[in-house]
Amino acid sequence: MSDIAVSFSRMSYDPAVKNYKTFNVARGKFEDIPKFVTSKVWSPIVWKGGDRAKENFLSSSLFSLDIDEGKTIEETRTLLGDYGLSFIIATTKSHQKEKRTDTGKVKPPCDRYRVLLKAEGDVTDRELYTYNVE
């Protein structure tokens, strides 16, 4: 089985950041991923030329779900555990903080986190990847 590929940027937080570098983590070392995703700007997708743009999707071996409101971390942990899935939950920078939306609305503190799930193999079709994440 192949390694899990994750893309990282050495730049500060910016969704439009370029120059992502791909790193491989042994699939059997899934538990090592939190130390990477909590210390760098990252993406579960490998990008052609390191350029984070939809048309540059090459592959992904992780599904990343961004949870900004709704289920608590504990509820999600229980649900995924009931299905017997391997997963990682990592809080985001706005976890348990007030969050202002683009329209100026202030949302109260709550659990805000990402759930990482291993794909059975590399997903190389962007539309299939998007479908599964949605």
N, C-alpha and C positions, 0 to 999 in steps of 0.2 A: 504494500500500500504506500502511496506517495506521501511526502511531507505536506504539512499545512503551510501555504504561502500567505504571508501578510505583508502589506506595503506600509512603510513608515516614511515620514518626512522629518528632516532635521530642522525644519523651519517652525516658527511660532504658529499658533492656532489661526487658521484661515481656510475656510472650505474650498477656496479656489487655488490653494497652494499647489505648486508644481514640484517636479523633481522627487517624486516618491521613489524609494528604493525598495526592492523586494527582498524579504528575508524568509528563510524556510525554518519551520519549527517541526521537529519530528512528530508525526501523527500520534505516536505513543506518548508524547510529552505535552499533550493538550493543556495540562495544568500549568505549564510554564508561560502560557500566553498572557495572563494578567500582568506580569511584570513588564511586558512590552506595551500593552494597550493602556496602561495607566501612567506611562511616563513619556509618551510621544504622540504626536499627531499621527493617526493611523487610518488605514482603510482595510476592510477584509478582501478587497479586490486588488488583483495585479493589473496594473495599467500599462499599456503600450507606451514606451518611452518615458514612463514615470509621470505621465501627464493625466491628472485626474479629470477626465472628460468622458461622458457617456459613450462616445464613439471609439474610445480607447480601451474599453473593457476587453481584457484577455481571459481572465478566469477568476474563480473564487473557490476556496475550499472551506470557507466559513460563511454562515449566515449571521448577520448582525441585525438585531431588532432594537430600535430606539424607543424606549418607553418614557414618555414625559408626564403622563398622568394615567390614572386607572388603577391597575393592580399594584399592590405593594410588593416589595421585594420578596417578602415571606410568602405571599400568595402565589407569586410566580414560581418560586423555588418549590413549593408544594405541588403545584400543577405539573411542572416539568418532571419532577421526581416521580409523580404518579404514573407518568408515561414511560419512565425508565430511560430518559434521555440524558446524554452527557452534555453539560452546559456550563457556561461561566457567566456570572453576573458581575458587571463592573459599573460602579456609580459614575455619573457624569459630573462636570464642573458645576452644574446647577442643582445637584442633589440636595434636597432639604433646604433650598433657598428660594426666596421670592424670585419670580421670573417675569420680566416684562416682555410682552409680545410686540410684534412689529406695529400693531395698531395702538400700542400704549397701554393695553389692559395689563393689570398686575395679577399674576396667578400666585396663589399661596404656596408656601413650601410643601413639598411632597417628595415621595421617592421618584427620582429620575435616574434612569440607568439603561445600560445596554445588556442584551442577552446575546451571547455567542453560542452558536450551535455548529457542530461539525457536519459538513456535508459528507456523504458516503464516499465521494471522490471529487475531483475537480469539476466544477460547473463552468463550461466554456461558452455557453449561450447566454448572452446578456438578458434576453427576453425571458428565458426560463428562470434565470437568477431573480429578476425583478418579480416575476409571478410568484415564486416561492417566498420571497421576503414579504410581499403584500399579503 
